[in-house]
C-alpha cells in the first residue's frame, strides 16, 4: 500500500532525542513504535522516558536495543532506526534487521569519531565544529555521511556546554532538512585519511575540558 506508514524506533537521550521523537510521533507518514532511552538517564538533560510516558509511546525500560519486543524473532524488521546520543555500540545483527539505521553525531565526521567530540574539539583549539547525520555500520561513527553542517566555535570563550547547545540547535535544523529527503540523498563514504577517533579511556587527557565548564575541573 502506498499509504503504509514507515515504522520507526528511536534510541538516545535528551532534548534533541525528544524533539526528533515528537517529529516522528506527529508525522502521518511514520509510526513511532517504541523508544530506547539511555538508562540510567542523565540528570542534566530532559527525560526521554518521561516524554514517552506522557505521550503513551512504548519504551524499553532496560535502555538496551536487544530488549526491543520481538527483536529476536527472525522475521522482525524495522523501516528506520534513528540514534541520538545513544550510549551503546550497535551490533551487526541489529543493523541487519533495519532497512535504514542512522545516527546524529555531534562532530564533523570523519573527524572526532567516538566519545566527547565537543570536548576534544575545544581541547584541540578548533575554530569550527559540526553535526553529522550518517549511516550506522558495525564500526564506530565510520558509516557513510548523509548530511552535515559546520559552524564556528570559539575555544578561548566557549565552554563545552555552549558548543553542546549549538550542536542541539544545528542538529535539529539538519534533521528537519534531511529526513524528508532521506531516501533521495546518496550517502558519501568517509575519507579515512581524515579520520580522528577518541576513546573514553582517553578522557583523563581532556583536563579542564572534561566537564561542561572549566570551573568544574579539579
N, C-alpha and C positions, 0 to 999 in steps of 0.2 A: 504493500500500500504506500502511495506517495506521501500520505499524511502521517505515517507512522512516526512517532516521536523517537528521537535518539536517546538512548539510555546513558546516564552519566553518574559517575561516582567521583567524589572529591576527597582528597587526602590533604591534611595540613592543619594549620593553626592561625589564629589571629585575625586582625581586622580585614586584611586582603582576602583571606580564605572565605570569610563571611560574605564579603561583597560579591565574590565570584559565585559562591553558592546561591546567594539571593538572586543573582542574574539568571542562573540556570533554572532556579525554582520558579521564577516569574515568566520565563520564556516558553511560549507554547510549542516551540519546536523540540524541546528537550523534556525528559523526565528524570529528575534527580532521584535516584534510587536510594542512596544512602551516603553518609559522610563517614570518614575515618579520621577523627581528631587525634592530634598528638596527645598522648596520655603519659604522665600527668601533664595537664595543661599549664603553661607558664602563667604566673600571676600578673605579669607586666603587660599583658595584652587581653583583648576581648575574648570571651569564652566561645569557642566554636560549638562545644557541646550544648551550652545553654541556648544558642541560636537554634540548634536542631530541635531541642525540647520545645522551644517556643513556637516553632513552625510546624512541628509534627513530622519532620523528616527523620527517618530511622538513622541511628548512628551505631558504630561499633565501639562498645564500651572499653575493650582492651586497647584500642588505638592501633591495632595491627591489621593490615590488609588481609592476612591469611585467615582472619576470623570473619570476613565478609560472608554472610549467609549464602550457602550453596556454592561457594567459590571452588571447593574441592571436587565438585561434580564435573565430569569430563565434558559435559555438554554446555557448561556455563560459559558465557562470554558477555562482554560489555562493549558498547559502541565507543565510549570516550571516558578516560580517567584523567583527571587534572590534579597535579600535585602543587600545593602552595606552601612552601617551607615545611614540608613533611620531614620527619626525622629518621626514617628508616630507608635502607637501600632496597630498591625494588628488584626482586629476583626475576630471572629469566622466565620461570614457569608462569608467573603472574603476567608479565609483559605479553607473553604469547596468547593469553586469554583476552587481551584488549585489542580491539580493532584499531584504536588510537590511544596512546598514552603520552601525555605531555607534562612538562614542568615549567613553572615560573621561577626563574633563578635570579637572585639579587646580585648579579655580577655580569660583566661584559664578556661572556664566553667567546673564545676558548680560554681567556684569561680569568683567573680567580674561580677555578673549579673547586669543589669541596666546601668545607665549612668556613664560616666567618668571612665571607668575601668583602664585606664592607669594612670590617676591622682591618683586614690586611691591606686593602686599598689605601686607607688613611695612614697606616703604619708605613707604607711604601711611598707616601707623599704624592700619590696620584692626583692629577687635576681633573680627570674625567672618570666617571664610573658608568654603570649601566644596568639594565634589566634585560634578561633574555628569556624568550619562550622557545623551548627546544623539545625534541622527541626524547623520551626516556629509553635508554638502552641498558644492558647489564653493567655497563661501566659507570663511572662517576661523572655526571654532568658532561658527557662527551658525545651525546646524541646530536643529530643534525639540527641546525638552527632554523626555526620557523620565522621568528621576528625578533627585533632587538631595538632598544632605544638607548642612546648615550646622553649624558648630561654632565654639567660641570659640578665639581666638588672643590672644597677649599680646606685642605688639611691644616692650614695654620689657624683656621677659625672653627671648622666643623667638628662636632662631636659625632660619635658613631650613631647616636640617636637621631641627629639631624639628617644624616645621609639615609638612615633606615626609613625615616618618614618620607623622604624624597623618593626612595625606591617604591614605597607603597603607592604614592601618587602616580608615578610614571608607570609602575607595573599595572595599575588599574586601567590607565589610559591604553596601554599597549594591549592588554587583554581585550578590551572592548573593540579595538580596531582589528585585532587578529582573528578572534573566534568566528565572526561572520564569514571570513574568507579562508578559514582553516583548510578546507578541502580543495582550495584553489591555489594555495601557496606551495611552491616546490621547496621542500626543506634543503638547506645547504650544508654540506659536510663541513665539520670544523677543521680548521688548519692546525694540525698537531704541532707544527713548528712554533706556534704562538701560545701553546697551552701552558698554563700555570696552575698547579694544584696544591692545596693546603689541607693537611690532616689535623684532626682535633688534638693529636699528640704534640703538635707544634704550638698550641695555644699559649704556653708559658712564654714564648718568644715575642708575643704581642705587647708585653709590658703594659704601659698605661693605656694602650688601645684595646685591651682585653674586654673592657666593660662598655656600657652605653656612654659613660662620660669619663674623662681623665681624672676627675675628682674622686671617682670610686676606686682608683688604683691605690693599693697599699704596698 
